[in-house]
């Protein structure tokens, strides 16, 4: 039996500083996971991941990381 989609955030590494960053709903990269867009739909998650992967001058290694809603925003 296949497992359903788990809510996720898009994460990557900042190309210039090497910091871990998360994609926000308004297309910014934030160093604060609480600002990340928590994605609950698999198709939307794939679109957001593709959006992140076509920013080679900004970030590297973009991927989906499982997350859950927390009191301040997404958390691992």
PAPA-694324 format. One record per residue (C-alpha): residue number from 1; residue in one letter; x, y, z. Coordinates in steps of 0.2 Angstrom, whole numbers, always signed. Layout:
R   nr  rest      u      v      w
R  NUM     A      X      Y      Z
...
//
This chain:
R   nr  rest      u      v      w
R    1     X     +0     +0     +0
R    2     X     +7    +17     -5
R    3     X    +10    +30     +8
R    4     X     +1    +47     +6
R    5     X    +10    +63     +3
R    6     X    +18    +70    +19
R    7     X    +17    +89    +21
R    8     X    +34    +97    +16
R    9     X    +45   +112    +13
R   10     X    +57   +116     +0
R   11     X    +75   +118     +6
R   12     X    +92   +121     -2
R   13     X   +109   +128     +2
R   14     X   +112   +147     -2
R   15     X   +125   +146    -16
R   16     X   +136   +161     -9
R   17     X   +135   +158     +9
R   18     X   +132   +139    +11
R   19     X   +118   +142    +23
R   20     X   +102   +131    +23
R   21     X    +87   +141    +16
R   22     X    +69   +137    +14
R   23     X    +57   +143     +0
R   24     X    +43   +155     +6
R   25     X    +26   +156     -1
R   26     X    +31   +173     -9
R   27     X    +46   +166    -18
R   28     X    +60   +172     -6
R   29     X    +73   +161     +2
R   30     X    +73   +162    +21
R   31     X    +86   +156    +34
R   32     X    +71   +154    +46
R   33     X    +61   +138    +43
R   34     X    +46   +146    +52
R   35     X    +45   +157    +36
R   36     X    +44   +142    +24
R   37     X    +29   +138    +14
R   38     X    +21   +122    +21
R   39     X    +15   +112     +6
R   40     X     +2   +100     +9
R   41     X     -2    +95     -9
R   42     X    +10    +83    -19
R   43     X     +7    +91    -36
R   44     X    +10   +109    -29
R   45     X    +26   +102    -20
R   46     X    +33    +96    -36
R   47     X    +30   +113    -45
R   48     X    +38   +122    -30
R   49     X    +53   +111    -31
R   50     X    +55   +113    -50
R   51     X    +54   +132    -47
R   52     X    +68   +131    -34
R   53     X    +79   +120    -45
R   54     X    +79   +132    -59
R   55     X    +88   +145    -48
R   56     X   +106   +139    -50
R   57     X   +114   +156    -47
R   58     X   +105   +157    -30
R   59     X   +103   +140    -22
R   60     X   +110   +122    -25
R   61     X   +103   +105    -20
R   62     X    +85   +110    -18
R   63     X    +74    +96    -11
R   64     X    +58    +92     -2
R   65     X    +59    +90    +17
R   66     X    +45    +83    +27
R   67     X    +38    +96    +40
R   68     X    +23    +99    +51
R   69     X    +14   +114    +56
R   70     X    +20   +122    +72
R   71     X    +15   +136    +83
R   72     X    +27   +148    +73
R   73     X    +26   +140    +56
R   74     X    +33   +124    +49
R   75     X    +45   +114    +59
R   76     X    +54    +97    +55
//
